[in-house]
């Protein structure tokens, strides 16, 4: 993995279609993903159904986030003022490189060479662990799933459950191979694995002098920071060390504790399907004799202000890292998180990573296409991010700015030359109709040549119609007429087009279907 100025990219990572093709061929991975996402999805639906005012809560979360984004400068200055008044120190980081240097400098200033970490998407985003290792500092992940990933020299594949691609047997083998104090006779029962991890981490908690955390929410008018987690490791990291360094994306602010209350209902039910998180830790600055003696807050931009300037793409900054969109996404369920080539997998990663890193690589240019545009992610999102809308928006940007196939320019030039002349268009249409007997069988083209073959790898292409509309109109003058059309050879009567069961709209859905969020009111750090 390499760490640049924005977000790490995994060396040699192919574009999403290539990576997904390999992942889909892994039947064991698909089985693990299907079991885990189906279980989480079902539990979340039950938890959400308990609240009759869920649509109103969802709308409230959306409006609070939008208000903060519209007034981000004000709330950031207010947060800095309140954190400083409470005895903390605020650092501003333009990008991943600057954030990493700030954190490494703060750790080195303590004289320590080890830190314990609470699971944090922001530190994964900037590649902090790898940077610290290069500076001679070892970071120990304390979240169970992150520990599994770290010991296995692996990469997270889910926002909430980073080791979702591993089963119990895999985890047992990793512990036996990599954990120096592993109990003898370790089995693959969840209780035994959790106990082994607990014993392994206890010594780290008690000896660590420096901790690094993320932040779920920051309350601007009090300077209070919030971390939600389920294992208790966060509470240990936030209270036992002498120095606490928290890395936070600038969009994580809420105006007041009253606004926080909305998200303390939305996040647990959407992520872990709980009414409330087992551990909700809040802290405001430093207090002598209670908790860390030094507190540092690193405010990370890393492409967020550029994203904020995009009127369509900015809604991605509402994200509260609950992972609900991953658990309902049919693409993620089959391809897994590694195929996205980013610390942010799934639908939210498909719209967040290209905006943070830019659409300059094959990976990032392909991510907006990693979706069927079914809208399930929009329906599940607790802050109503219209992910399909942003995906379509980013597809347009990818066409304009992203890398292109070498033959694309040639094809577009030829199409433009043809379409500029009615005569040339007519000739091309007659040639296409004449080719149907050669290239089509039963009204479908099952294999296209060259680069066009990417389409027919997974679907058939419709055969050209026997007669173009212009030719039909010239022959009949628009009158009903069935003469002159060649026999379709038993082909279903679809006029040469695929039967889609309904007319598609421009958003990938079908007319007559209700889009999520219409006609009704209403993670991780």
C-alpha positions as a printed NumPy array, in Angstrom:
array([[  0.   ,   0.   ,   0.   ],
       [  1.222,   3.489,  -0.801],
       [  0.177,   6.631,   1.024],
       [ -0.19 ,   9.755,  -1.064],
       [ -1.607,  13.165,  -0.304],
       [ -5.215,  12.002,  -0.155],
       [ -6.007,   8.355,   0.517],
       [ -3.909,   5.198,   0.287],
       [ -4.111,   3.158,  -2.862],
       [ -3.286,  -0.528,  -2.801],
       [ -0.323,  -1.241,  -5.038],
       [ -1.3  ,  -3.184,  -8.144],
       [ -5.023,  -2.894,  -7.412],
       [ -6.979,  -3.51 , -10.614],
       [-10.128,  -1.64 , -11.606],
       [-13.343,  -2.728,  -9.942],
       [-14.599,  -5.002, -12.759],
       [-11.365,  -7.017, -12.759],
       [-11.138,  -7.213,  -8.972],
       [-14.814,  -8.118,  -8.65 ],
       [-14.494, -10.867, -11.249],
       [-11.867, -12.579,  -9.098],
       [-13.869, -12.097,  -5.917],
       [-17.068, -13.506,  -7.382],
       [-15.175, -16.657,  -8.373],
       [-14.315, -17.259,  -4.687],
       [-17.275, -19.333,  -3.522],
       [-16.1  , -19.38 ,   0.095],
       [-15.906, -15.575,   0.192],
       [-19.365, -15.28 ,  -1.33 ],
       [-20.74 , -17.671,   1.281],
       [-19.214, -15.7  ,   4.157],
       [-20.516, -12.413,   2.763],
       [-24.006, -13.703,   2.051],
       [-24.398, -15.142,   5.55 ],
       [-23.052, -12.06 ,   7.345],
       [-24.833,  -9.368,   5.332],
       [-28.165, -11.226,   5.367],
       [-27.981, -11.621,   9.159],
       [-27.044,  -7.978,   9.785],
       [-29.657,  -6.729,   7.333],
       [-32.457,  -8.703,   8.967],
       [-31.564,  -7.518,  12.453],
       [-31.36 ,  -3.91 ,  11.304],
       [-34.808,  -4.075,   9.718],
       [-36.25 ,  -5.341,  13.006],
       [-34.506,  -2.631,  15.031],
       [-35.677,   0.144,  12.712],
       [-39.24 ,  -1.179,  12.671],
       [-39.472,  -0.579,  16.432],
       [-39.519,   3.192,  15.878],
       [-42.685,   4.636,  14.412],
       [-40.925,   7.952,  13.794],
       [-37.94 ,   6.525,  11.91 ],
       [-38.685,   8.531,   8.725],
       [-38.804,  11.725,  10.799],
       [-35.532,  10.845,  12.551],
       [-33.934,  10.153,   9.177],
       [-35.093,  13.512,   7.838],
       [-33.858,  15.261,  10.976],
       [-30.424,  13.655,  10.609],
       [-30.275,  14.752,   6.986],
       [-31.218,  18.335,   7.801],
       [-28.748,  18.607,  10.695],
       [-25.932,  17.344,   8.503],
       [-26.844,  19.673,   5.646],
       [-27.015,  22.62 ,   8.034],
       [-23.532,  21.846,   9.339],
       [-22.108,  21.501,   5.837],
       [-23.633,  24.839,   4.817],
       [-22.053,  26.505,   7.876],
       [-18.968,  24.337,   8.25 ],
       [-16.488,  27.173,   8.745],
       [-18.484,  28.588,  11.65 ],
       [-18.83 ,  25.271,  13.459],
       [-15.169,  24.344,  12.969],
       [-14.034,  27.618,  14.518],
       [-16.484,  27.139,  17.383],
       [-15.263,  23.586,  17.985],
       [-11.623,  24.709,  18.018],
       [-12.476,  27.438,  20.519],
       [-14.308,  25.085,  22.888],
       [-11.709,  22.289,  22.71 ],
       [ -8.943,  24.78 ,  23.42 ],
       [-10.874,  26.269,  26.361],
       [-11.204,  22.754,  27.808],
       [ -7.44 ,  22.182,  27.718],
       [ -7.093,  20.349,  24.409],
       [ -4.944,  21.248,  21.414],
       [ -6.373,  21.448,  17.895],
       [ -4.297,  20.703,  14.788],
       [ -5.4  ,  21.311,  11.207],
       [ -4.388,  18.878,   8.451],
       [ -4.908,  19.696,   4.774],
       [ -4.305,  16.152,   3.575],
       [ -3.245,  12.657,   4.593],
       [  0.471,  13.454,   4.528],
       [  0.115,  16.418,   6.865],
       [ -2.152,  14.502,   9.253],
       [  0.32 ,  11.611,   9.423],
       [  3.223,  13.932,  10.154],
       [  1.258,  15.666,  12.918],
       [  0.34 ,  12.402,  14.64 ],
       [  3.844,  10.934,  14.289],
       [  5.344,  14.106,  15.72 ],
       [  3.005,  14.047,  18.71 ],
       [  3.83 ,  10.393,  19.44 ],
       [  7.574,  10.975,  19.142],
       [  7.326,  13.946,  21.506],
       [  6.203,  11.549,  24.252],
       [  9.221,   9.302,  23.724],
       [  6.987,   6.27 ,  23.152],
       [  7.321,   3.752,  20.332],
       [  3.938,   2.033,  20.73 ],
       [  0.341,   3.248,  20.547],
       [ -3.022,   1.545,  21.014],
       [ -5.8  ,   2.385,  18.586],
       [ -9.572,   2.497,  18.555],
       [-11.042,   1.45 ,  15.212],
       [-11.016,   4.517,  12.992],
       [-11.954,   4.937,   9.349],
       [-10.166,   8.301,   9.268],
       [ -6.806,   6.761,  10.213],
       [ -7.333,   3.995,   7.644],
       [ -8.119,   6.681,   5.092],
       [ -4.759,   8.387,   5.648],
       [ -2.734,   5.162,   6.045],
       [ -1.615,   6.109,   9.544],
       [ -0.479,   2.665,  10.716],
       [  1.858,   2.262,   7.767],
       [  3.235,   5.771,   8.191],
       [  3.88 ,   5.254,  11.907],
       [  5.658,   1.97 ,  11.171],
       [  7.985,   3.853,   8.851],
       [  8.707,   6.261,  11.719],
       [  9.547,   3.454,  14.148],
       [  6.188,   3.48 ,  15.967],
       [  4.049,   0.341,  16.275],
       [  0.265,   0.791,  16.297],
       [ -1.812,  -1.959,  17.917],
       [ -5.419,  -2.294,  16.78 ],
       [ -7.693,  -3.106,  19.722],
       [-11.001,  -3.722,  17.979],
       [-11.374,  -7.505,  17.609],
       [-12.043,  -7.47 ,  13.875],
       [ -9.27 ,  -4.954,  13.224],
       [ -6.916,  -7.103,  15.292],
       [ -7.772, -10.086,  13.1  ],
       [ -7.062,  -8.045,   9.972],
       [ -3.797,  -6.721,  11.397],
       [ -2.487, -10.096,  12.559],
       [ -3.442, -11.646,   9.229],
       [ -1.584,  -8.926,   7.285],
       [ -4.896,  -8.353,   5.548],
       [ -7.071,  -5.396,   4.573],
       [-10.494,  -4.485,   5.996],
       [-13.412,  -5.408,   3.749],
       [-16.336,  -3.832,   5.624],
       [-16.795,  -0.554,   7.508],
       [-18.389,  -2.1  ,  10.586],
       [-17.102,  -5.684,  10.403],
       [-13.627,  -5.407,   8.843],
       [-13.019,  -9.182,   8.942],
       [-16.401, -10.1  ,   7.456],
       [-14.609, -12.11 ,   4.759],
       [-13.092, -14.416,   7.396],
       [-14.82 , -17.321,   9.1  ],
       [-14.093, -18.765,  12.548],
       [-11.636, -21.36 ,  11.258],
       [ -9.655, -18.634,   9.456],
       [ -9.496, -16.544,  12.62 ],
       [ -8.336, -19.474,  14.756],
       [ -5.53 , -20.215,  12.294],
       [ -4.436, -16.553,  12.304],
       [ -4.344, -16.448,  16.104],
       [ -2.364, -19.686,  16.325],
       [  0.115, -18.439,  13.757],
       [  0.548, -14.782,  14.785],
       [ -0.438, -14.329,  18.444],
       [  2.591, -14.972,  20.636],
       [  0.543, -15.557,  23.811],
       [ -2.196, -17.678,  22.223],
       [ -3.796, -20.182,  24.642],
       [ -3.006, -23.842,  24.108],
       [ -5.752, -25.865,  22.49 ],
       [ -7.544, -22.805,  21.102],
       [-10.803, -23.736,  19.401],
       [-12.799, -21.781,  16.841],
       [-15.737, -21.074,  19.155],
       [-16.575, -17.334,  19.314],
       [-16.172, -17.279,  23.094],
       [-12.715, -18.86 ,  22.935],
       [-11.539, -16.528,  20.182],
       [-12.824, -13.438,  21.998],
       [-11.143, -14.543,  25.251],
       [ -7.826, -15.082,  23.459],
       [ -8.021, -11.579,  21.987],
       [ -9.022, -10.101,  25.336],
       [ -6.014, -11.6  ,  27.121],
       [ -3.699, -10.546,  24.313],
       [ -4.885,  -6.932,  24.406],
       [ -5.12 ,  -6.498,  28.175],
       [ -1.368,  -6.073,  28.559],
       [ -1.347,  -3.497,  25.755],
       [ -4.073,  -1.435,  27.416],
       [ -2.317,  -1.404,  30.768],
       [  1.114,  -0.489,  29.411],
       [  0.28 ,   1.975,  26.63 ],
       [  1.062,   5.632,  27.256],
       [ -0.384,   6.922,  23.975],
       [ -3.694,   6.154,  22.258],
       [ -5.036,   7.129,  18.841],
       [ -8.768,   7.261,  18.171],
       [-11.251,   8.351,  15.594],
       [-14.343,  10.418,  16.345],
       [-17.963,   9.575,  15.571],
       [-19.297,  13.012,  16.441],
       [-17.947,  16.309,  17.766],
       [-20.323,  18.7  ,  19.538],
       [-19.392,  22.209,  18.427],
       [-20.925,  24.277,  21.231],
       [-19.211,  22.328,  24.029],
       [-16.09 ,  20.842,  22.46 ],
       [-17.261,  17.345,  23.418],
       [-16.119,  14.383,  21.337],
       [-17.994,  11.087,  21.045],
       [-16.954,   7.518,  20.229],
       [-19.491,   4.698,  19.948],
       [-18.358,   1.064,  20.11 ],
       [-19.444,  -2.361,  21.289],
       [-16.449,  -4.075,  22.86 ],
       [-15.145,  -1.757,  25.578],
       [-11.755,  -1.386,  23.91 ],
       [-12.569,   2.205,  23.06 ],
       [-13.279,   3.053,  26.692],
       [ -9.899,   1.57 ,  27.683],
       [ -8.037,   3.524,  24.995],
       [ -9.789,   6.784,  25.784],
       [ -9.211,   6.698,  29.553],
       [ -6.019,   4.773,  30.46 ],
       [ -3.205,   6.341,  28.341],
       [ -1.543,   9.6  ,  29.323],
       [ -1.824,  11.093,  25.819],
       [ -4.855,  10.829,  23.528],
       [ -4.689,  11.809,  19.855],
       [ -8.001,  11.865,  17.974],
       [ -8.198,  12.149,  14.176],
       [-11.486,  13.464,  12.82 ],
       [-12.855,  14.363,   9.412],
       [-14.049,  17.964,   9.427],
       [-17.608,  16.89 ,   8.538],
       [-18.189,  14.955,  11.792],
       [-19.539,  18.005,  13.664],
       [-23.011,  18.395,  15.162],
       [-24.064,  21.785,  16.516],
       [-25.254,  20.77 ,  20.011],
       [-25.961,  17.887,  22.363],
       [-29.602,  18.094,  21.357],
       [-28.596,  17.372,  17.758],
       [-26.375,  14.525,  18.943],
       [-29.449,  12.81 ,  20.399],
       [-30.821,  12.259,  16.885],
       [-27.697,  10.422,  15.768],
       [-27.5  ,   8.345,  18.928],
       [-30.757,   6.804,  17.731],
       [-29.911,   6.573,  14.033],
       [-26.406,   5.12 ,  14.205],
       [-26.803,   2.094,  16.54 ],
       [-29.907,   0.786,  14.791],
       [-28.414,   1.247,  11.33 ],
       [-25.038,  -0.279,  12.154],
       [-25.202,  -2.97 ,  14.838],
       [-29.025,  -3.188,  14.956],
       [-28.981,  -2.183,  18.633],
       [-31.203,   0.296,  20.437],
       [-28.061,   1.933,  21.776],
       [-24.368,   1.168,  21.638],
       [-22.998,  -0.756,  24.631],
       [-20.275,   1.879,  25.037],
       [-20.884,   5.551,  24.297],
       [-17.809,   7.513,  25.428],
       [-17.745,  11.297,  25.565],
       [-14.93 ,  13.573,  26.679],
       [-14.313,  17.288,  26.754],
       [-10.692,  18.397,  26.924],
       [ -8.604,  17.248,  29.883],
       [ -9.368,  16.981,  33.599],
       [ -6.595,  16.541,  36.2  ],
       [ -6.66 ,  13.091,  37.727],
       [ -9.279,  11.802,  35.274],
       [ -8.268,  10.377,  31.925],
       [ -5.425,  11.493,  29.632],
       [ -3.261,  14.426,  30.687],
       [ -2.776,  15.596,  27.091],
       [ -5.435,  15.654,  24.409],
       [ -4.876,  16.501,  20.741],
       [ -7.561,  16.789,  18.075],
       [ -6.446,  16.552,  14.438],
       [ -9.037,  18.039,  12.061],
       [ -8.658,  16.361,   8.685],
       [ -9.709,  17.946,   5.405],
       [ -8.186,  15.572,   2.831],
       [-10.421,  16.507,  -0.084],
       [-13.547,  17.251,   1.927],
       [-13.709,  20.961,   1.094],
       [-13.388,  20.094,  -2.603],
       [-16.226,  17.59 ,  -2.18 ],
       [-18.25 ,  20.246,  -0.374],
       [-17.997,  22.488,  -3.434],
       [-19.84 ,  19.881,  -5.537],
       [-23.571,  20.491,  -5.103],
       [-24.439,  16.877,  -5.936],
       [-21.436,  15.048,  -4.487],
       [-21.384,  16.902,  -1.165],
       [-24.174,  14.768,   0.272],
       [-21.593,  11.983,   0.689],
       [-20.252,  14.055,   3.608],
       [-23.454,  13.32 ,   5.54 ],
       [-22.231,   9.749,   6.013],
       [-22.062,   8.536,   9.624],
       [-20.188,   5.31 ,   8.715],
       [-22.987,   2.954,   9.733],
       [-22.421,   0.512,   6.825],
       [-26.164,  -0.024,   6.214],
       [-25.649,   0.585,   2.507],
       [-23.093,  -2.229,   2.281],
       [-25.409,  -4.764,   3.849],
       [-28.212,  -4.194,   1.316],
       [-26.029,  -3.814,  -1.788],
       [-26.238,  -6.817,  -4.161],
       [-22.899,  -5.875,  -5.711],
       [-21.06 ,  -5.702,  -2.388],
       [-22.653,  -8.949,  -1.21 ],
       [-21.102, -10.78 ,  -4.145],
       [-17.826,  -8.933,  -4.663],
       [-16.859,  -8.026,  -1.092],
       [-14.959,  -4.979,   0.09 ],
       [-11.467,  -5.634,  -1.267],
       [-12.665,  -5.208,  -4.853],
       [-13.225,  -1.482,  -4.23 ],
       [ -9.49 ,  -0.808,  -3.764],
       [-10.17 ,   1.666,  -0.981],
       [-10.53 ,   1.829,   2.814],
       [-14.165,   2.738,   2.079],
       [-15.923,  -0.208,   0.406],
       [-19.478,  -0.629,  -0.819],
       [-21.851,   2.024,  -2.151],
       [-20.556,   4.804,   0.109],
       [-17.   ,   4.035,  -0.975],
       [-18.05 ,   4.162,  -4.61 ],
       [-19.036,   7.824,  -4.176],
       [-16.601,   8.929,  -1.452],
       [-13.271,   7.531,  -2.682],
       [-13.43 ,   9.059,  -6.196],
       [-14.198,  12.456,  -4.676],
       [-11.393,  12.325,  -2.113],
       [ -8.763,  10.784,  -4.389],
       [-10.037,  12.175,  -7.675],
       [-10.926,  10.242, -10.814],
       [ -7.405,   9.866, -12.104],
       [ -6.842,   6.13 , -11.864],
       [ -8.531,   3.082, -13.331],
       [ -9.715,   2.113,  -9.842],
       [-11.399,   5.413,  -9.036],
       [-12.827,   5.884, -12.527],
       [-14.453,   2.439, -12.279],
       [-16.007,   2.83 ,  -8.805],
       [-19.063,   4.894,  -9.878],
       [-20.   ,   1.942, -12.101],
       [-19.836,  -0.544,  -9.196],
       [-23.603,  -0.437,  -8.776],
       [-26.837,  -1.59 , -10.352],
       [-28.476,   1.723,  -9.35 ],
       [-31.216,  -0.313,  -7.645],
       [-31.631,   2.324,  -4.912],
       [-31.505,  -0.081,  -1.944],
       [-28.604,   1.904,  -0.471],
       [-30.627,   5.132,  -0.553],
       [-33.525,   3.44 ,   1.174],
       [-31.271,   2.078,   3.935],
       [-29.184,   5.21 ,   4.534],
       [-30.13 ,   6.806,   7.888],
       [-29.205,  10.286,   6.626],
       [-30.841,   9.917,   3.191],
       [-27.76 ,  10.113,   0.973],
       [-29.031,   9.618,  -2.567],
       [-26.166,   7.361,  -3.556],
       [-27.608,   6.491,  -7.007],
       [-27.822,  10.196,  -7.859],
       [-24.19 ,  10.746,  -6.897],
       [-23.1  ,   7.629,  -8.787],
       [-24.681,   8.88 , -12.013],
       [-23.121,  12.304, -11.403],
       [-19.673,  10.757, -10.933],
       [-20.091,   8.574, -14.003],
       [-20.424,  11.74 , -16.039],
       [-17.283,  13.091, -14.412],
       [-15.44 ,   9.833, -15.09 ],
       [-16.31 ,  10.129, -18.775],
       [-15.049,  13.714, -18.852],
       [-11.879,  13.342, -16.751],
       [-11.135,   9.687, -16.186],
       [ -8.934,   7.353, -18.205],
       [-10.457,   6.09 , -21.443],
       [-10.022,   2.992, -23.54 ],
       [ -7.691,   3.758, -26.484],
       [-10.418,   2.841, -28.969],
       [-13.067,   5.025, -27.344],
       [-11.978,   8.216, -29.071],
       [-11.907,   6.435, -32.413],
       [-15.391,   5.012, -31.846],
       [-16.823,   8.375, -30.77 ],
       [-15.238,  10.118, -33.77 ],
       [-16.721,   7.549, -36.123],
       [-20.141,   7.847, -34.477],
       [-20.05 ,  11.629, -34.759],
       [-19.084,  11.439, -38.448],
       [-21.961,   9.035, -39.099],
       [-24.601,  10.948, -37.169],
       [-23.781,  14.274, -38.826],
       [-25.08 ,  13.018, -42.194],
       [-28.591,  11.612, -42.804],
       [-27.215,   9.705, -45.762],
       [-24.412,   8.098, -43.78 ],
       [-26.801,   7.32 , -40.905],
       [-29.228,   5.615, -43.292],
       [-26.451,   3.506, -44.78 ],
       [-25.25 ,   2.517, -41.315],
       [-28.769,   1.527, -40.275],
       [-29.271,  -0.602, -43.383],
       [-25.924,  -2.284, -42.765],
       [-26.857,  -3.027, -39.155],
       [-30.206,  -4.508, -40.176],
       [-28.517,  -6.646, -42.809],
       [-26.023,  -7.958, -40.265],
       [-28.69 ,  -9.391, -37.971],
       [-28.772, -12.703, -39.855],
       [-25.026, -13.11 , -39.239],
       [-24.493, -11.792, -35.693],
       [-27.814, -12.608, -34.002],
       [-29.525, -15.831, -33.004],
       [-33.089, -15.795, -31.744],
       [-33.16 , -12.004, -31.608],
       [-30.076, -11.74 , -29.361],
       [-26.362, -11.149, -29.896],
       [-24.558, -13.428, -27.489],
       [-20.98 , -12.449, -28.259],
       [-19.589,  -9.15 , -29.557],
       [-16.05 ,  -8.788, -30.923],
       [-13.097,  -6.944, -29.393],
       [-13.659,  -4.429, -26.579],
       [-17.43 ,  -4.729, -27.123],
       [-17.147,  -8.257, -25.762],
       [-17.117,  -6.833, -22.217],
       [-20.857,  -6.233, -22.635],
       [-21.73 ,  -9.75 , -23.726],
       [-19.576, -11.415, -21.057],
       [-22.463, -11.027, -18.632],
       [-25.5  , -10.253, -20.803],
       [-26.869, -10.564, -24.335],
       [-27.085,  -7.56 , -26.638],
       [-30.316,  -6.891, -28.562],
       [-30.157,  -7.605, -32.268],
       [-30.609,  -4.701, -34.707],
       [-34.261,  -4.457, -35.865],
       [-35.072,  -5.757, -39.343],
       [-35.919,  -2.216, -40.401],
       [-35.002,   1.187, -38.996],
       [-37.696,   3.671, -37.999],
       [-36.672,   6.022, -40.811],
       [-36.961,   3.236, -43.372],
       [-40.307,   2.113, -41.995],
       [-41.678,   5.668, -42.094],
       [-40.461,   6.206, -45.654],
       [-42.152,   2.971, -46.713],
       [-45.47 ,   3.318, -44.87 ],
       [-45.877,   7.017, -44.133],
       [-46.62 ,   6.083, -40.533],
       [-49.591,   3.84 , -41.349],
       [-50.06 ,   0.543, -39.544],
       [-48.476,  -2.091, -41.719],
       [-47.023,  -5.51 , -41.033],
       [-45.853,  -6.226, -44.532],
       [-42.264,  -6.16 , -45.576],
       [-40.835,  -7.259, -42.223],
       [-38.721, -10.323, -42.305],
       [-39.571, -13.417, -40.327],
       [-38.057, -13.316, -36.861],
       [-37.684, -17.053, -36.809],
       [-39.817, -17.597, -33.746],
       [-38.197, -14.759, -31.863],
       [-40.348, -13.223, -29.147],
       [-42.161, -10.135, -30.391],
       [-40.203,  -7.384, -28.667],
       [-39.413,  -5.292, -31.715],
       [-35.778,  -6.316, -31.584],
       [-35.32 ,  -4.951, -28.071],
       [-34.715,  -6.763, -24.826],
       [-37.832,  -7.327, -22.775],
       [-37.021,  -5.465, -19.584],
       [-40.391,  -5.994, -17.99 ],
       [-40.892,  -2.256, -17.808],
       [-39.57 ,   0.924, -19.238],
       [-36.431,   2.121, -17.557],
       [-35.957,   5.67 , -16.462],
       [-32.686,   7.567, -16.577],
       [-31.817,   6.649, -12.991],
       [-31.636,   2.892, -13.498],
       [-35.045,   2.22 , -11.957],
       [-38.376,   1.567, -13.637],
       [-41.263,   3.91 , -14.078],
       [-44.097,   3.078, -11.769],
       [-41.764,   1.879,  -9.004],
       [-41.599,   4.108,  -5.931],
       [-38.1  ,   5.41 ,  -5.315],
       [-36.898,   5.148,  -1.787],
       [-37.656,   8.286,   0.181],
       [-40.591,   9.373,  -2.007],
       [-44.218,   9.453,  -0.982],
       [-43.439,   9.203,   2.721],
       [-42.327,  11.687,   5.321],
       [-39.613,  12.049,   6.863],
       [-20.236,   3.212,  12.523],
       [-17.631,   4.03 ,  12.592],
       [-15.426,   7.075,  13.27 ]])
